């Protein structure tokens, strides 16, 4: 099947050249799900297109990539939202048995069917804002059965829900209540039993951890990353969100795909990320909802050449955000990214953060035909409108999705 998409403008997001990699008055050929040609409409080569889609001057970008979500979970934590508004801190709520443990209880109690249905309701918001690829973490099960249940649901979403899905095993997210008296037993369980079981079922694309004093220490995370390395799995890290615990440097030491949050990362950590090619994933939804005051070190990231991705961090406690375009707006307003930086963060840099740079993230020959079509007059509008529906359509592997 060959499809010609014409009468459009294209933000290829390829680095170099025009801002946004823009081609005005453009056309694309998609053959067997992949981009066969993209360029000015006047230069369009002969083709055998079975379908011709005319877009009346709309803009096309790569399908957006949400490279950090906790999309699958049971229940919600709106009560904790009220607590925080009344002055409680995230750390206080977590130490009192709320936070991740609250979501754990609801997730363990939910069936796979229930988790799938509730995740789809959140996924609808992401798809409506141009997302064609989403990363989904485990981490609210915190025992073997529930962690595997979450990952199976994530795989089902990838098969049935009109998006590409990459999964991350986040067993080191919190210590469950039954192991508080012996956290080392849970660390052993998460590393030596649950991860190998998930890997054996082919449920895991990457391994993640939450590295903070209220969660897991560097030595524990290092053990997990060594196990991931032995299994041939890439790693990523929730790093330096609440304090500088050396998470950015730890991620760099293990050649992680990404270090996420990084509000408190030191210059040495950022420098190490740059040398190791670790992507910084910025999560402005969590920054907003936690009313943080220390933003990620954007100027240092620029100085050391660290690629910056942007994601929703969609989760029940600290970022109930299900709009990718809202995440772009927040990244510009809160972190002072330019619109081009923000859009690169939801396309080519997000693809790198998932290890998919050769497959998605830019509109180039050979890449997957994952596209978002927008009712805008210039690409910056994707970061400008807050809440206005601007998506016209999505293509996944060349087909309308």
Legacy VTK file of the C-alpha trace (Angstrom):
# vtk DataFile Version 3.0
C-alpha trace
ASCII
DATASET POLYDATA
POINTS 401 float
0.000 0.000 0.000
1.345 3.414 -0.998
-0.211 6.639 0.284
0.524 10.150 -0.940
-0.083 12.918 1.579
-0.067 16.286 -0.127
-1.091 19.948 0.104
0.552 20.277 3.522
3.475 21.777 5.398
5.870 19.430 7.173
7.934 19.920 10.333
10.310 16.999 9.832
12.150 17.758 13.122
15.389 16.685 11.438
18.309 18.598 12.965
20.077 21.266 10.917
18.717 23.445 8.187
15.404 25.226 8.646
13.825 25.654 12.104
11.699 22.595 12.917
13.169 20.981 9.787
10.294 22.720 8.048
9.278 22.126 4.451
6.449 24.350 3.262
4.109 23.257 0.462
5.251 19.682 0.948
4.238 16.119 0.243
5.037 12.680 1.682
4.927 9.195 0.222
4.357 6.342 2.651
4.887 2.822 1.340
4.239 -0.294 3.429
4.082 1.746 6.616
7.345 3.649 6.089
8.256 7.020 4.661
9.439 6.508 1.097
9.882 10.204 0.241
9.335 13.612 1.826
10.042 17.011 0.304
8.660 20.015 -1.562
5.510 19.157 -3.483
7.046 20.557 -6.664
9.775 17.900 -6.457
7.397 14.993 -5.894
8.655 11.897 -7.760
6.484 9.574 -9.874
4.506 7.265 -7.614
2.048 4.408 -7.498
-0.094 5.768 -4.660
-3.305 3.884 -4.065
-4.557 6.592 -1.705
-4.108 10.363 -1.926
-4.799 12.453 1.175
-4.987 16.226 0.654
-4.586 18.198 3.872
-5.624 21.704 2.795
-2.439 23.368 4.021
-2.306 21.786 7.464
0.966 21.117 9.288
2.379 17.627 9.845
4.845 16.643 12.566
6.174 13.266 13.581
3.677 11.534 15.826
4.400 12.775 19.346
6.183 10.452 21.761
5.346 10.403 25.470
8.534 8.799 26.770
7.703 8.721 30.508
4.305 7.617 31.826
2.777 5.518 34.583
-0.371 5.041 32.535
-1.479 1.728 34.087
-2.675 1.944 37.699
-5.687 1.380 39.913
-7.678 4.078 41.716
-6.680 7.728 41.936
-5.116 10.042 44.512
-7.297 13.123 44.352
-7.435 13.094 48.159
-3.670 13.560 48.301
-4.027 16.438 45.847
-6.225 18.120 48.452
-3.686 17.332 51.184
-0.893 18.978 49.226
-3.042 22.051 48.626
-3.540 22.202 52.398
0.198 22.197 52.992
1.358 18.583 53.162
4.488 17.744 51.176
4.877 14.783 48.831
7.490 13.312 51.177
5.203 13.667 54.231
2.353 11.922 52.428
4.646 9.114 51.287
6.094 8.550 54.754
2.554 8.402 56.197
1.644 5.477 53.940
0.157 7.392 51.038
1.712 8.128 47.708
2.912 5.163 45.724
1.738 2.683 48.376
-1.826 3.967 48.025
-1.724 3.275 44.291
-0.149 -0.100 45.005
-3.144 -1.179 47.087
-5.618 -0.196 44.372
-3.526 -1.728 41.597
-3.163 -5.061 43.344
-6.922 -5.202 43.830
-7.762 -4.406 40.202
-8.189 -7.000 37.479
-6.290 -6.836 34.211
-9.534 -5.866 32.491
-10.098 -3.028 34.961
-6.543 -1.749 34.575
-6.825 -1.885 30.792
-10.119 0.031 30.738
-8.904 2.758 33.081
-5.627 3.152 31.189
-7.526 3.617 27.921
-9.431 6.544 29.419
-6.124 8.303 30.060
-4.615 7.197 26.776
-7.487 8.911 24.966
-6.167 12.257 26.195
-2.676 11.496 24.924
-3.916 10.310 21.535
-6.107 13.410 21.203
-2.941 15.509 21.554
-0.972 13.743 18.845
0.736 10.874 20.673
1.537 7.792 18.600
4.127 6.211 20.922
3.896 5.920 24.703
6.205 4.455 27.320
4.402 2.672 30.170
6.036 1.720 33.473
5.168 -0.869 36.068
5.889 0.061 39.673
2.486 0.162 41.347
2.281 -3.591 41.890
5.419 -4.144 43.978
4.987 -7.897 44.056
5.458 -10.513 41.369
1.831 -11.012 40.346
0.841 -7.354 40.261
3.985 -6.153 38.474
3.535 -8.784 35.763
-0.162 -7.878 35.562
0.691 -4.240 34.886
3.200 -5.131 32.190
0.758 -7.504 30.488
-1.798 -4.694 30.358
0.816 -2.381 28.842
1.596 -4.959 26.156
-2.130 -5.321 25.412
-2.408 -1.555 24.959
0.358 -1.758 22.379
-1.460 -4.527 20.497
-4.973 -3.119 20.573
-5.154 0.610 21.323
-3.699 2.337 18.266
-0.319 3.369 19.702
3.169 1.973 19.878
4.115 1.002 23.445
7.482 0.580 25.128
7.447 -0.934 28.606
9.714 -0.226 31.565
10.028 -2.434 34.638
9.990 -0.125 37.684
10.138 -2.643 40.507
12.337 -0.321 42.580
9.664 2.355 42.903
8.783 2.036 46.594
9.170 -0.527 49.371
5.799 -2.249 49.892
4.423 -2.334 53.448
4.988 -6.060 53.909
8.739 -5.532 53.445
9.284 -2.372 55.476
10.967 -4.320 58.242
13.375 -5.915 55.779
13.784 -3.784 52.689
16.701 -5.877 51.470
14.327 -8.814 51.044
12.181 -6.722 48.711
15.215 -5.511 46.753
16.249 -9.157 46.316
12.728 -10.066 45.191
12.497 -7.203 42.708
15.898 -7.908 41.180
16.281 -11.671 41.368
12.703 -12.883 40.894
10.289 -10.333 39.425
12.593 -8.864 36.749
13.703 -12.265 35.393
10.078 -13.437 35.336
8.977 -10.338 33.412
11.902 -10.722 31.032
11.080 -14.386 30.436
7.556 -13.383 29.370
9.028 -10.728 27.046
7.209 -7.990 28.929
10.168 -5.633 29.444
11.846 -3.208 27.036
13.839 -1.268 29.661
14.518 -1.207 33.410
13.854 1.848 35.574
14.259 2.806 39.240
13.389 5.647 41.608
16.631 6.875 43.165
15.826 9.129 46.153
16.263 8.941 49.942
12.509 8.206 50.269
12.817 5.407 47.698
16.015 3.514 46.794
19.711 4.160 47.287
22.431 4.234 44.651
23.860 0.877 45.702
20.446 -0.783 45.375
19.859 0.774 41.975
23.319 -0.318 40.858
22.441 -3.917 41.702
19.286 -3.646 39.607
21.184 -2.118 36.695
23.796 -4.869 36.818
20.993 -7.434 36.569
19.452 -5.534 33.665
22.825 -5.491 31.918
23.143 -9.255 32.382
19.724 -9.692 30.759
20.617 -7.396 27.862
18.119 -4.688 28.868
18.740 -0.913 28.700
18.191 1.203 31.804
16.747 4.586 32.725
16.387 6.398 36.038
14.116 8.695 38.050
16.999 10.900 39.157
17.538 13.890 41.442
13.886 14.926 41.567
13.735 15.949 45.233
17.432 16.205 46.061
20.859 15.788 44.489
21.580 12.158 45.238
24.009 11.658 42.382
21.348 10.090 40.186
22.430 11.845 36.988
25.987 10.583 37.400
24.703 7.089 38.210
22.619 7.078 35.036
25.654 8.189 33.053
27.842 5.489 34.610
25.494 2.820 33.298
24.955 4.425 29.892
21.268 4.892 30.621
18.846 5.835 27.893
17.628 8.696 30.071
17.708 10.397 33.430
14.261 11.781 34.257
13.195 14.763 36.408
16.782 15.926 37.322
15.646 19.163 38.965
18.481 18.940 41.497
21.248 17.424 39.357
24.708 18.902 39.864
26.938 20.290 37.156
29.162 17.227 37.456
26.137 14.998 36.911
24.960 16.978 33.889
28.473 16.930 32.431
28.571 13.151 32.837
25.201 12.838 31.099
26.509 14.826 28.164
29.605 12.639 27.821
27.556 9.436 28.066
24.790 10.558 25.702
22.076 10.233 28.351
18.847 12.043 27.456
17.347 14.369 30.075
13.584 13.782 30.304
11.857 16.898 31.625
8.554 16.393 33.430
6.806 19.740 33.860
3.516 18.196 35.007
5.073 16.867 38.201
6.932 20.139 38.713
3.621 22.007 38.480
1.569 19.679 40.663
4.202 19.487 43.403
4.636 23.282 43.264
8.379 22.842 42.979
10.605 25.893 42.889
13.892 24.449 41.584
13.631 23.860 37.834
15.887 21.487 35.913
19.285 23.031 35.061
18.317 23.949 31.499
21.295 26.192 30.769
23.714 23.504 31.958
21.951 20.916 29.819
22.376 23.177 26.806
26.009 23.906 27.681
26.962 20.242 27.886
24.958 19.195 24.838
22.432 17.032 26.697
19.374 16.226 24.592
16.171 17.287 26.369
12.984 15.247 26.006
9.593 16.302 27.354
6.956 13.893 28.718
3.733 13.987 30.708
4.756 11.669 33.583
1.044 10.763 33.585
0.480 9.198 37.013
-2.132 9.236 39.789
-0.204 11.153 42.411
2.179 13.807 41.153
1.267 14.371 37.505
-2.340 13.582 36.549
-1.571 15.037 33.133
-3.013 13.361 30.035
-2.218 15.966 27.383
1.060 16.008 25.487
0.507 19.498 24.105
-0.110 20.783 27.639
3.228 19.245 28.648
4.878 21.187 25.813
3.269 24.438 26.951
4.343 23.859 30.540
7.902 23.041 29.471
8.093 26.373 27.655
6.484 28.454 30.402
8.050 26.804 33.466
11.443 25.727 32.118
11.912 28.381 29.409
12.364 25.929 26.571
11.812 27.413 23.137
8.880 25.937 21.196
11.349 24.253 18.841
13.225 22.705 21.781
9.964 21.516 23.324
8.729 19.944 20.090
12.112 18.279 19.559
11.680 16.969 23.102
8.433 15.234 22.157
9.809 13.851 18.890
13.460 13.111 18.102
14.812 13.381 21.657
11.929 11.357 23.093
12.695 8.680 20.503
16.295 8.586 21.749
15.060 8.288 25.330
13.272 5.073 24.298
16.086 3.692 22.157
13.955 4.201 19.032
15.823 6.977 17.224
16.277 4.812 14.127
12.547 4.076 13.938
10.543 7.174 14.896
10.919 10.798 15.996
11.662 12.504 12.686
10.061 12.452 9.266
12.779 10.973 7.090
13.054 8.258 4.474
12.963 4.814 6.063
11.318 5.931 9.310
7.909 4.655 10.376
4.974 6.561 8.953
3.792 7.842 12.339
2.407 11.339 11.845
0.329 13.964 13.610
-1.664 16.418 11.487
-2.489 19.760 13.066
-4.954 22.593 12.532
-2.290 25.262 13.039
-0.579 27.900 10.924
2.919 27.356 12.377
4.558 24.665 14.544
4.956 26.964 17.573
1.184 26.804 18.056
1.587 23.290 19.470
3.208 24.931 22.499
1.043 28.052 22.476
-2.514 26.768 22.859
-3.412 25.416 26.287
-6.515 23.254 26.079
-7.613 24.097 22.550
-8.183 20.993 20.366
-5.741 21.402 17.478
-5.145 17.825 16.328
-6.726 16.999 12.976
-5.647 13.345 12.623
-2.999 10.747 13.463
-1.253 8.197 11.263
0.317 5.048 12.684
2.564 3.107 10.303
1.020 5.041 7.444
-2.616 4.383 8.287
-5.126 6.694 9.902
-5.325 5.710 13.564
LINES 1 402
401 0 1 2 3 4 5 6 7 8 9 10 11 12 13 14 15 16 17 18 19 20 21 22 23 24 25 26 27 28 29 30 31 32 33 34 35 36 37 38 39 40 41 42 43 44 45 46 47 48 49 50 51 52 53 54 55 56 57 58 59 60 61 62 63 64 65 66 67 68 69 70 71 72 73 74 75 76 77 78 79 80 81 82 83 84 85 86 87 88 89 90 91 92 93 94 95 96 97 98 99 100 101 102 103 104 105 106 107 108 109 110 111 112 113 114 115 116 117 118 119 120 121 122 123 124 125 126 127 128 129 130 131 132 133 134 135 136 137 138 139 140 141 142 143 144 145 146 147 148 149 150 151 152 153 154 155 156 157 158 159 160 161 162 163 164 165 166 167 168 169 170 171 172 173 174 175 176 177 178 179 180 181 182 183 184 185 186 187 188 189 190 191 192 193 194 195 196 197 198 199 200 201 202 203 204 205 206 207 208 209 210 211 212 213 214 215 216 217 218 219 220 221 222 223 224 225 226 227 228 229 230 231 232 233 234 235 236 237 238 239 240 241 242 243 244 245 246 247 248 249 250 251 252 253 254 255 256 257 258 259 260 261 262 263 264 265 266 267 268 269 270 271 272 273 274 275 276 277 278 279 280 281 282 283 284 285 286 287 288 289 290 291 292 293 294 295 296 297 298 299 300 301 302 303 304 305 306 307 308 309 310 311 312 313 314 315 316 317 318 319 320 321 322 323 324 325 326 327 328 329 330 331 332 333 334 335 336 337 338 339 340 341 342 343 344 345 346 347 348 349 350 351 352 353 354 355 356 357 358 359 360 361 362 363 364 365 366 367 368 369 370 371 372 373 374 375 376 377 378 379 380 381 382 383 384 385 386 387 388 389 390 391 392 393 394 395 396 397 398 399 400
